[in-house]
Amino acid sequence: MSECFSSGQLALTFIETKGVKMNQKQKTILLASAAIVALMALFPPYIVKNYKNVVIKSGYGFLFNLPPYISTTSNTVIPATVNASTLLVQIFSVLVVASLIYFAFHKN
């Protein structure tokens, strides 16, 4: 019984062995929402604040290479930080919508 599973299939197999029965649409919703959350974590929102704690730059960037702000007048480099509160709101929103869609496709 040496079957080759992808990580998503392995996770779904684990869930189904715990007594949770899912139809194909629910599996798709679960995997799609997990992929969206993973992408949101890899490309989070960031902000750059100056010394007065004022946001001078914001956007989205790769987690391990957030773009710093480089001042043209004083040659100062200010690093970007992940905007954790915005990221958590985004992840929570995706999970709520995915849960609603998941249960909408539930068959009795």
N, C-alpha and C positions, 0 to 999 in steps of 0.2 A: 504494500500500500504506500508506495513512494510517490505521492502526488505533489506536483509543484503548484504552490499557491502564491499569488501576489499578496502584499500586505493588506490590501483592502479586502480580498477574499478571505484571508485568514481571520481578520477582525470580524467579518460577517459570520463566518463559520463558528467562531467563538461565541458570538451573541446568540446564534440559533441553537447552540448546544445548551445554553442556559435556559431554554424554554421559551424564548421570544421567537414567534413566527412572523416573518416579514414576507410581503409579496415583492415582486420585482420593482415596482414603482417606489416602494419604501426603501429598498436597498439603494436605488439610484439616488433618491433624495438624501439619504444618509451619507453616501460617498461624495456627492456633489457639495453638500454643506461642509463636510470635513475638508475637501479640497479648497473651498472658498476661504475657510478660516485659516488654513495653512498658508495660502497666498497672502491673506491680509497680515499674517504674522511676519511673513518674509519681506513684505513691502509696507511697513507701517507708516502712519503719519508722523512727521517730525516738525519740530519748531526750533528756531534759533532766537535766543533772547539776548539783548544787550545788557550792559551793566546796570541799567535802570529797570530791568526785568520787563522790558517792552519787547513784544514779538516783532522781529524785523524780517523774518523769513519763515515760510512754512511750506509744506508740500508732502509728497510721498517719495520714499526712496528705499533702496535695498538695505536691509537690516544691518549688514556688516560693512556698508560703505555709504553712510549718510553724508550728504554734501555739506561742508562747512560754509559759513559766511566769511568772505574775505573782503575786508574794508579797503576801498581804493584810496582813501585819504590817509589813513594811519597805518596801513599794512598790518592790520590786526586780523587774526584768524579766530573766529568764534565757532566752536563745534556745535553740531546739531544734536538734539536729544529727541528720543521717541516721545510722542505725545500720548502717554499711556491712557489718559482718561478718554480721549477720542477713540483710541484703538479698542478699549474695553466696551464702549458703547456700540461700536460697529460689530464686534464679535457677538455681543448680547443680542443685537438686532437680527443678525443672521441666524442665530440659534432659535430665537422666538419664531421667526418666519418659517424656518425649516421644520420646527416642531409642529406648527399649525398645518403645514402642508403634509407632513408625515402622518399626522392623525386624520387628516382629511381623506387619505387613501387607505385607511384602516378598514379591513373587511372583517365582519363578525363571523 
